[in-house]
Amino acid sequence: MYNYTTGSAQETWRERVDGLLDGIKVFFTGNKSNIMTEVACEPVNLCDLDQQSFKAYLSRWMAATTKWAPWTYDRIKPLLEASATAAVSTCIGGDNGRMCGLKWTEHGKFDNSIGVGQQMAAMEIVLANMIQHATHPVTNNTGGTSAGDPGAGGSDVGRTNPFSMLNSYPPVTTAGQIGAYVCTVIFVLGLISGCAFVLAEEASDQDVEKSASHRLFGMGRAARGSGGILGRTHRRSDSDAKGKRALMKRSNSAGSSIGYSLEKDDIKGLADSPEVSVNREASAQQQQPTHLPPEGENGKTATQNVDTNALPPSLVATMMKYCLALAILGTPLSAWMVFLAYRHIVVDVKHTTLPSWLLIAGLAVAAFKLNLYFFRRFMFERRAWLLGCGPAPVYPHKDPILGLDYFHGAIQALNSHTLLDFFSKRFEQWGNTHYTLALGKWLLLTNEGENIKAILATKVDDWPIAGPRLFSILPLAGPLSLFASNGPAWHEARAMVRPAFVRDQIADLKRFERHINNFLAAVPADGSTFDMQKLLLDMTMDLSTEYMLGYSTNMLTNPSPDAQQFVDDFEYASRESAKKSRLGPLLFYLPHRRMEAAVERIQTYIRFYIQKAVAEAESKRSYEKKVSQGDEHSYVFLEELLKANPTEEYIVAQLISIMFAARDTTAVAMSAAFYYLARDPAAVEKLLTEMDDLGVHDDDSPTWEKLRRMTYLNNVVKEAMRLFPPVSTNSRASNKETILPRGGGPDGSQPILVPQGTPVRWSIYSLHRRKDIFGADADEFRPERWEASILRAGWNYIPFQGGPRICPGQQFTLTQITYALFKFFQKFRAYSIEPRDDGPLRYRTNMTVSFADGCLVGVVP
């Protein structure tokens, strides 16, 4: 647009180009802020495939900009040169010693991050430095040789003379019509015969049938309108001398069929998906089963060229056969039964009562639904088989209809503050991915990193916010909240929130200073016992309200009655909102007067500051107020929101959402760090040694860059959030029939086909404590584990979730935690921190997890 316009308009576009260049400063870090960095994920090692290649695109765009806007060359070229030098210095890894890493700020070091995106980024940043040798872009008027032709394609007969072709076709004769009818009948009969042949062949596959190791004893009820779930359960075999698990032992309470929505084209698309491709590559012999196997010797069907170990378990083929048989036989049997009922009930049509007709109609509908259920179940299992998917285990409920045994056990664990351990034991016993019934609704539980990656990243469009996750946030923040919206509404809310967590706001440690000093002043230094979690919750509330609203609640110093009421209502509404989400979709809508009143007071409190901010903005007194308070650098999220001119309801929803995340999760993560450090004096000593090496003495404050370089401090925080993730569980619900990459088959390594509308809940707490990922000491606090180069947790470590909906404030949170820990041990260096509770660790599980008994410690001189 700059090159297209002239005069004042051209200057306007020049200013906008300069503004865009100012905006990309956030992506340049290092000592001189000139090294390109993917700030959203590099510091926490959670970059997905798109983020790994982001720097490649950014460097190419910046280089191209110097050609379209030559005045930007002097600004862009130094950044490209410094970044290229840093990128090349990391190209020392891999088997050939030439692979480039992702983190260019670690000069001369390879970060063990290998992938196409990393190599693209390094190559593009080097090529970008050669932009001065490239020719300038040209147009048709400045040397371009490609001339357009708007009339191209306009010489065909149908366009120039559309009626001439009609005259060349004679009228349809009677013989032609008869021939068309015959061809149509032959085609329809052939289609019906072919479908019947295909289904019969697949249902009677002798090789698959012979390999079946179990028989089907029963089928559970349909759990949703179109069916339930094909179930399997695992039980421990009493006769197994070696104590191995007897896999795939079916229970009479195993689930039933599933909802269906895929057509043939969808199956092809799913079969070509990355998850299924990976599953194919796992076995060199695996092939997609064909519809019509080739004929073998003596006219018999030849064995399919498929590795039987890679096929879905024989149970699927058995279920397909029985479902097909029931679907075929069920139709005439159902019709016959309805006819018998009609003959016995309707003796005289003229004198038959309305209830009799309603009874017959009900029997007919029930028969139709039953047959439809068997047919749909067969089609679902057939699709899963064609896609190479295996069935997932099903928990053997004592109550196979509502799953009240699971609900009762979960409520008991919730009341005893052991719910997270309850889930972990379930995963250990029934597999990392399995189905369970929750108040009549099938729920898929998983703690597989690959499944979570598919839900949050690679197939995020298939898994919107719905189910328990949505129900937990709606009562508190409403449907406009960033955490409750999907699609365009979510993108709009995310874009509005993102500026609050750019590097300039994160690295400004002065905004934390006052509140952390208030926290340190509240810590008793006489060795008495105090609740660290309570102090940290007050501190994070003070900081988050000042950052969000421009005014602090001052809970650590002198809170006003309104502020105290606001905090009490905030805690109560958060707790009760989580309780309502556990009741299921029906009981969720029951009125809760006290919680509704608390939410109304919260909104009133926030609206007061919204109206105050609007008034100050209109009178232009906001900046003068800050200058008079010596706080001209301060950033207020509310003021930035008002610039977009949204509705008051929209602002309230976003403020409540971000305030909740900024307060509770940060305080809990800090409490976890203090909890484990109080029990590990060696870790404290190692942390103090690192602080000495940093060169910050007495009461001096470290810079943001120095905090980031404190490896052991950051490992302490990382380990604390591994063992005590503030958001310990999460969930989504599928909006279409889709595939998850793991959980099916005898060993859980096959993909599973998940029906539309299925809620999936994953336990981050259980995932972070898996011994096959983090070692035999996964339940122990050991920050040194993160120093091992062999530990590549990836999607198995997700304290801030991942994918497009990754927590936007993760760097803000980590900065606040590391800075608070640093200042605490700087002040109380001559003291020791001791635990003051001997009981087992218990977790209060609401929307976030916290210490049920508080984090009781003492600071001893």
LINFEN-V274573 format. One record per residue. N is the residue number from 1. RES is the residue in one small letter. SS is DSSP state (H for helix, E for strand, L for the rest). OMEGA is omega in whole degrees, -180 to 180 (none if undefined). Layout:
N/RES/SS/OMEGA
N/RES/SS/OMEGA
This chain:
1/m/L/178
2/y/L/-179
3/n/L/-177
4/y/L/-175
5/t/L/178
6/t/L/174
7/g/H/-177
8/s/H/178
9/a/H/179
10/q/H/178
11/e/H/177
12/t/H/-180
13/w/H/176
14/r/H/178
15/e/H/-180
16/r/H/175
17/v/H/178
18/d/H/178
19/g/H/177
20/l/H/178
21/l/H/176
22/d/H/-177
23/g/H/-178
24/i/H/177
25/k/H/-178
26/v/H/-178
27/f/H/178
28/f/E/-178
29/t/E/-175
30/g/L/-177
31/n/L/-179
32/k/L/180
33/s/L/-179
34/n/L/178
35/i/E/-178
36/m/E/-176
37/t/L/171
38/e/L/-170
39/v/L/-176
40/a/L/-173
41/c/L/-176
42/e/H/-178
43/p/H/-177
44/v/H/176
45/n/L/-179
46/l/L/-179
47/c/L/175
48/d/L/-174
49/l/H/-180
50/d/H/-178
51/q/H/179
52/q/H/-180
53/s/L/-176
54/f/H/-176
55/k/H/176
56/a/H/-179
57/y/H/-178
58/l/H/-179
59/s/H/179
60/r/H/180
61/w/H/-179
62/m/H/179
63/a/H/180
64/a/H/-180
65/t/H/-179
66/t/H/177
67/k/H/179
68/w/H/-179
69/a/L/-171
70/p/H/-178
71/w/H/-180
72/t/H/-174
73/y/H/-176
74/d/H/177
75/r/H/-173
76/i/H/-173
77/k/H/178
78/p/H/178
79/l/H/179
80/l/H/-180
81/e/H/-179
82/a/H/-180
83/s/H/179
84/a/H/178
85/t/H/180
86/a/H/-178
87/a/H/-178
88/v/H/-179
89/s/H/179
90/t/L/-175
91/c/L/-178
92/i/L/-173
93/g/E/179
94/g/L/-180
95/d/L/-178
96/n/L/179
97/g/L/-178
98/r/L/180
99/m/E/-177
100/c/L/-180
101/g/L/-179
102/l/L/-175
103/k/L/-178
104/w/L/-179
105/t/L/177
106/e/L/-173
107/h/L/175
108/g/L/-179
109/k/L/176
110/f/L/-172
111/d/L/178
112/n/L/178
113/s/L/-175
114/i/L/178
115/g/L/-179
116/v/H/-178
117/g/H/180
118/q/H/-179
119/q/H/176
120/m/H/-177
121/a/H/-180
122/a/H/-180
123/m/H/-177
124/e/H/-179
125/i/H/177
126/v/H/180
127/l/H/-179
128/a/H/-180
129/n/L/178
130/m/L/-175
131/i/H/-178
132/q/H/179
133/h/H/180
134/a/L/179
135/t/L/179
136/h/L/176
137/p/L/-178
138/v/L/175
139/t/L/179
140/n/L/-178
141/n/L/-177
142/t/L/175
143/g/L/179
144/g/L/-176
145/t/L/-178
146/s/L/-179
147/a/L/180
148/g/L/178
149/d/L/-177
150/p/L/-178
151/g/L/-178
152/a/L/179
153/g/L/-178
154/g/L/-176
155/s/L/-179
156/d/L/-174
157/v/H/-177
158/g/H/-178
159/r/H/-177
160/t/H/180
161/n/L/-170
162/p/L/-176
163/f/L/-178
164/s/H/-178
165/m/H/-178
166/l/H/-177
167/n/H/-177
168/s/L/-180
169/y/L/179
170/p/L/178
171/p/L/179
172/v/L/-179
173/t/L/178
174/t/H/178
175/a/H/178
176/g/H/178
177/q/H/178
178/i/H/178
179/g/H/178
180/a/H/177
181/y/H/-180
182/v/H/180
183/c/H/180
184/t/H/180
185/v/H/180
186/i/H/-179
187/f/H/-179
188/v/H/179
189/l/H/178
190/g/H/179
191/l/H/-180
192/i/H/180
193/s/H/180
194/g/H/178
195/c/H/179
196/a/H/-180
197/f/H/180
198/v/H/-179
199/l/H/180
200/a/H/-180
201/e/H/-178
202/e/H/-178
203/a/H/-176
204/s/L/179
205/d/L/-172
206/q/H/-177
207/d/H/179
208/v/H/-178
209/e/H/-180
210/k/H/-178
211/s/L/-179
212/a/L/-177
213/s/L/-180
214/h/L/174
215/r/L/179
216/l/L/-179
217/f/L/-177
218/g/L/179
219/m/L/-179
220/g/L/-179
221/r/L/174
222/a/L/-175
223/a/L/176
224/r/E/-172
225/g/L/-178
226/s/L/177
227/g/E/-179
228/g/L/-174
229/i/L/172
230/l/L/-171
231/g/L/168
232/r/E/174
233/t/L/175
234/h/L/172
235/r/E/174
236/r/E/-179
237/s/L/180
238/d/L/-177
239/s/L/-179
240/d/L/-174
241/a/L/-178
242/k/L/177
243/g/L/180
244/k/L/-179
245/r/E/174
246/a/E/-171
247/l/L/170
248/m/L/176
249/k/L/-175
250/r/L/177
251/s/L/176
252/n/L/-180
253/s/L/-179
254/a/L/-173
255/g/L/-177
256/s/L/-166
257/s/L/-170
258/i/L/175
259/g/L/-172
260/y/L/178
261/s/L/-175
262/l/L/170
263/e/L/-175
264/k/H/-180
265/d/H/178
266/d/H/179
267/i/H/178
268/k/H/179
269/g/H/178
270/l/H/-179
271/a/H/179
272/d/L/-177
273/s/L/-178
274/p/H/-177
275/e/H/-179
276/v/H/177
277/s/H/178
278/v/H/180
279/n/H/178
280/r/H/-177
281/e/H/-180
282/a/L/178
283/s/L/-175
284/a/L/-176
285/q/L/-171
286/q/L/177
287/q/L/172
288/q/L/177
289/p/L/-179
290/t/L/179
291/h/L/-176
292/l/L/180
293/p/L/180
294/p/L/179
295/e/E/178
296/g/L/-180
297/e/H/179
298/n/H/176
299/g/H/-179
300/k/L/179
301/t/E/-179
302/a/L/177
303/t/L/-180
304/q/L/-179
305/n/L/-176
306/v/L/174
307/d/L/-175
308/t/L/178
309/n/L/-179
310/a/L/177
311/l/L/170
312/p/L/-177
313/p/L/-177
314/s/H/178
315/l/H/-179
316/v/H/179
317/a/H/178
318/t/H/179
319/m/H/179
320/m/H/-178
321/k/H/-178
322/y/H/179
323/c/H/178
324/l/H/180
325/a/H/-180
326/l/H/179
327/a/H/-179
328/i/H/-177
329/l/H/-175
330/g/H/-177
331/t/H/179
332/p/H/179
333/l/H/179
334/s/H/179
335/a/H/180
336/w/H/-180
337/m/H/178
338/v/H/178
339/f/H/178
340/l/H/178
341/a/H/179
342/y/H/-178
343/r/H/-178
344/h/H/-176
345/i/H/-176
346/v/L/176
347/v/L/180
348/d/L/-175
349/v/H/-176
350/k/H/-176
351/h/H/179
352/t/L/-176
353/t/L/179
354/l/H/178
355/p/H/178
356/s/H/178
357/w/H/178
358/l/H/178
359/l/H/179
360/i/H/179
361/a/H/178
362/g/H/178
363/l/H/179
364/a/H/179
365/v/H/180
366/a/H/178
367/a/H/179
368/f/H/-180
369/k/H/-179
370/l/H/179
371/n/H/177
372/l/H/178
373/y/H/-180
374/f/H/-180
375/f/H/180
376/r/H/178
377/r/H/178
378/f/H/-178
379/m/H/178
380/f/H/-179
381/e/H/177
382/r/H/178
383/r/H/179
384/a/H/180
385/w/H/180
386/l/H/-178
387/l/L/-179
388/g/L/-179
389/c/L/176
390/g/L/178
391/p/L/179
392/a/L/178
393/p/E/177
394/v/E/178
395/y/L/-177
396/p/L/-177
397/h/L/169
398/k/L/175
399/d/L/-175
400/p/L/-177
401/i/L/-179
402/l/L/-177
403/g/L/-177
404/l/H/177
405/d/H/176
406/y/H/-179
407/f/H/-180
408/h/H/179
409/g/H/180
410/a/H/179
411/i/H/178
412/q/H/179
413/a/H/179
414/l/H/-179
415/n/H/178
416/s/L/178
417/h/L/177
418/t/L/-175
419/l/H/-179
420/l/H/176
421/d/H/177
422/f/H/178
423/f/H/-178
424/s/H/178
425/k/H/178
426/r/H/179
427/f/H/180
428/e/H/-175
429/q/H/-171
430/w/H/176
431/g/L/-177
432/n/L/175
433/t/E/179
434/h/E/179
435/y/E/173
436/t/E/178
437/l/E/178
438/a/E/-179
439/l/L/176
440/g/L/-178
441/k/E/178
442/w/E/-178
443/l/E/178
444/l/E/178
445/l/E/180
446/t/E/167
447/n/L/176
448/e/L/180
449/g/H/-180
450/e/H/177
451/n/H/179
452/i/H/177
453/k/H/179
454/a/H/-177
455/i/H/-174
456/l/H/-172
457/a/H/-169
458/t/H/179
459/k/L/-174
460/v/H/-180
461/d/H/179
462/d/H/-171
463/w/E/178
464/p/E/174
465/i/L/-180
466/a/L/176
467/g/L/-175
468/p/H/-179
469/r/H/-180
470/l/H/-178
471/f/H/-178
472/s/H/-176
473/i/H/-176
474/l/H/-177
475/p/H/-176
476/l/H/-173
477/a/H/178
478/g/L/-175
479/p/L/-180
480/l/L/-176
481/s/L/174
482/l/L/-176
483/f/L/-178
484/a/L/-174
485/s/L/178
486/n/L/173
487/g/H/-178
488/p/H/180
489/a/H/178
490/w/H/180
491/h/H/179
492/e/H/180
493/a/H/180
494/r/H/179
495/a/H/-180
496/m/H/-177
497/v/H/-172
498/r/H/-178
499/p/H/-179
500/a/H/-174
501/f/H/174
502/v/L/-172
503/r/H/-177
504/d/H/179
505/q/H/-178
506/i/H/-174
507/a/L/-180
508/d/L/-176
509/l/L/-179
510/k/H/-179
511/r/H/178
512/f/H/-166
513/e/H/-174
514/r/H/-175
515/h/H/176
516/i/H/176
517/n/H/175
518/n/H/178
519/f/H/-179
520/l/H/179
521/a/H/-179
522/a/H/-180
523/v/L/178
524/p/L/-177
525/a/L/-178
526/d/L/179
527/g/L/-180
528/s/L/-179
529/t/E/177
530/f/E/-178
531/d/E/-179
532/m/H/-178
533/q/H/-180
534/k/H/179
535/l/H/-177
536/l/H/175
537/l/H/177
538/d/H/-179
539/m/H/-178
540/t/H/175
541/m/H/177
542/d/H/-176
543/l/H/-177
544/s/H/179
545/t/H/177
546/e/H/-179
547/y/H/-178
548/m/H/-172
549/l/H/-175
550/g/L/180
551/y/L/-177
552/s/L/174
553/t/L/178
554/n/L/-179
555/m/L/-179
556/l/L/-176
557/t/L/-175
558/n/L/-178
559/p/L/175
560/s/L/177
561/p/H/179
562/d/H/179
563/a/H/179
564/q/H/178
565/q/H/179
566/f/H/-179
567/v/H/178
568/d/H/179
569/d/H/-179
570/f/H/180
571/e/H/-178
572/y/H/-179
573/a/H/178
574/s/H/-178
575/r/H/-177
576/e/H/177
577/s/H/177
578/a/H/179
579/k/H/-179
580/k/H/-178
581/s/H/-179
582/r/L/-175
583/l/L/-178
584/g/H/-174
585/p/H/-179
586/l/H/-179
587/l/H/-179
588/f/L/-174
589/y/L/175
590/l/L/-178
591/p/L/177
592/h/L/-170
593/r/H/-175
594/r/H/179
595/m/H/179
596/e/H/177
597/a/H/179
598/a/H/179
599/v/H/179
600/e/H/178
601/r/H/177
602/i/H/-180
603/q/H/178
604/t/H/179
605/y/H/-179
606/i/H/180
607/r/H/178
608/f/H/-179
609/y/H/173
610/i/H/180
611/q/H/178
612/k/H/179
613/a/H/178
614/v/H/-180
615/a/H/179
616/e/H/180
617/a/H/180
618/e/H/-180
619/s/H/177
620/k/L/179
621/r/L/-174
622/s/H/-176
623/y/H/179
624/e/H/179
625/k/H/-178
626/k/H/-179
627/v/H/-180
628/s/H/179
629/q/L/-178
630/g/L/-174
631/d/L/-174
632/e/L/-179
633/h/L/-169
634/s/L/177
635/y/L/179
636/v/L/-176
637/f/H/-180
638/l/H/-179
639/e/H/178
640/e/H/177
641/l/H/-177
642/l/H/-180
643/k/H/178
644/a/L/177
645/n/L/176
646/p/L/177
647/t/L/180
648/e/H/179
649/e/H/180
650/y/H/180
651/i/H/-180
652/v/H/-179
653/a/H/-178
654/q/H/180
655/l/H/179
656/i/H/-178
657/s/H/-177
658/i/H/179
659/m/H/178
660/f/H/-179
661/a/H/-176
662/a/H/-176
663/r/H/-170
664/d/H/-176
665/t/H/-179
666/t/H/-179
667/a/H/-180
668/v/H/179
669/a/H/177
670/m/H/179
671/s/H/179
672/a/H/179
673/a/H/178
674/f/H/-180
675/y/H/-177
676/y/H/178
677/l/H/178
678/a/H/-179
679/r/L/-177
680/d/L/-179
681/p/H/-180
682/a/H/178
683/a/H/178
684/v/H/179
685/e/H/179
686/k/H/178
687/l/H/178
688/l/H/177
689/t/H/179
690/e/H/177
691/m/H/177
692/d/H/-179
693/d/H/-179
694/l/H/179
695/g/L/177
696/v/L/-173
697/h/L/176
698/d/L/-176
699/d/L/179
700/d/L/179
701/s/L/178
702/p/L/173
703/t/L/179
704/w/H/-179
705/e/H/179
706/k/H/177
707/l/H/-179
708/r/H/-178
709/r/H/179
710/m/L/-173
711/t/H/-175
712/y/H/177
713/l/H/179
714/n/H/177
715/n/H/176
716/v/H/179
717/v/H/-179
718/k/H/-180
719/e/H/178
720/a/H/180
721/m/H/173
722/r/H/-178
723/l/H/-176
724/f/L/180
725/p/L/-178
726/p/L/174
727/v/L/-169
728/s/L/178
729/t/E/177
730/n/E/-177
731/s/E/172
732/r/E/175
733/a/E/-176
734/s/E/177
735/n/L/178
736/k/L/175
737/e/L/-173
738/t/E/-176
739/i/E/167
740/l/E/-168
741/p/E/-176
742/r/E/177
743/g/E/-178
744/g/E/178
745/g/L/-176
746/p/L/-178
747/d/L/178
748/g/L/-177
749/s/L/-179
750/q/E/174
751/p/E/177
752/i/E/176
753/l/E/-175
754/v/E/-178
755/p/L/177
756/q/L/177
757/g/L/-179
758/t/L/172
759/p/E/178
760/v/E/177
761/r/E/176
762/w/E/-178
763/s/E/177
764/i/H/178
765/y/H/-180
766/s/H/180
767/l/H/-178
768/h/H/-178
769/r/L/178
770/r/L/-176
771/k/H/178
772/d/H/179
773/i/H/-174
774/f/H/176
775/g/L/-177
776/a/L/180
777/d/L/-176
778/a/L/-180
779/d/L/-177
780/e/L/177
781/f/L/-180
782/r/L/-178
783/p/H/-178
784/e/H/-178
785/r/H/-179
786/w/H/176
787/e/H/-178
788/a/L/-179
789/s/L/-177
790/i/L/-179
791/l/L/178
792/r/L/-171
793/a/L/180
794/g/H/-179
795/w/H/174
796/n/H/176
797/y/L/-172
798/i/L/179
799/p/L/178
800/f/L/-176
801/q/L/-177
802/g/L/180
803/g/H/-178
804/p/H/-178
805/r/H/176
806/i/L/-176
807/c/L/-178
808/p/L/-177
809/g/L/-175
810/q/H/180
811/q/H/176
812/f/H/180
813/t/H/-178
814/l/H/178
815/t/H/180
816/q/H/-179
817/i/H/-178
818/t/H/-180
819/y/H/179
820/a/H/178
821/l/H/-180
822/f/H/-177
823/k/H/179
824/f/H/-177
825/f/H/173
826/q/H/-179
827/k/H/-175
828/f/L/-179
829/r/L/-178
830/a/L/-179
831/y/L/172
832/s/E/179
833/i/E/-174
834/e/E/174
835/p/E/-179
836/r/L/174
837/d/L/-176
838/d/L/-175
839/g/L/178
840/p/L/180
841/l/L/180
842/r/L/-172
843/y/E/171
844/r/E/-174
845/t/E/170
846/n/L/173
847/m/L/169
848/t/L/179
849/v/E/176
850/s/E/178
851/f/E/-176
852/a/L/-178
853/d/L/-176
854/g/L/176
855/c/L/-174
856/l/E/180
857/v/E/175
858/g/E/177
859/v/E/-171
860/v/E/179
861/p/L/none
